[in-house]
Amino acid sequence: MTDAVVAGATDDAIKGVHVAVQRAFDTTPDDVRHCNGIILGTPSNFGYMSGALKDFFDRVYYEVIEDTPGLPYALFVKASTDGDGAVRSVERIVAGLRWKAIAPPLLVTGDLTPDDFDRCQELGATMAAGLEAGMF
């Protein structure tokens, strides 16, 4: 899913947008402060976001809360059967950060299909094109 999101964000038709792909464990508060938009991805683990994404939020939340209100974000989640808990847990945290969703969360349950990869690619392209156009 990540590869499809990145493919959309780096589409040749979109110019002037630098895409950095980072693991949650490797992302710092300064990385968040310096980005113009962020796409979060996580598996649903036991009805919650991944431990890596939770660790990311634990480390950056209070460091960036005053610096990033309105930061455009998007979310994609892969779940076996039910990812609603993972979506809700992320949405509660980003609401506290006052980040702005650019699209509804992309939730995939069960096996991935070509349509799911297309939706991921569209999510990445939407973020990049919106940043390029100054919409976000």
Secondary structure as GFF3:
##gff-version 3
##sequence-region A 1 136
A	DSSP	alpha_helix	2	9	.	.	.	ID=ss1
A	DSSP	three_ten_helix	24	26	.	.	.	ID=ss2
A	DSSP	alpha_helix	29	33	.	.	.	ID=ss3
A	DSSP	beta_strand	38	43	.	.	.	ID=ss4
A	DSSP	alpha_helix	51	64	.	.	.	ID=ss5
A	DSSP	beta_strand	72	79	.	.	.	ID=ss6
A	DSSP	alpha_helix	84	97	.	.	.	ID=ss7
A	DSSP	beta_strand	100	101	.	.	.	ID=ss8
A	DSSP	beta_strand	106	109	.	.	.	ID=ss9
A	DSSP	alpha_helix	114	132	.	.	.	ID=ss10
###
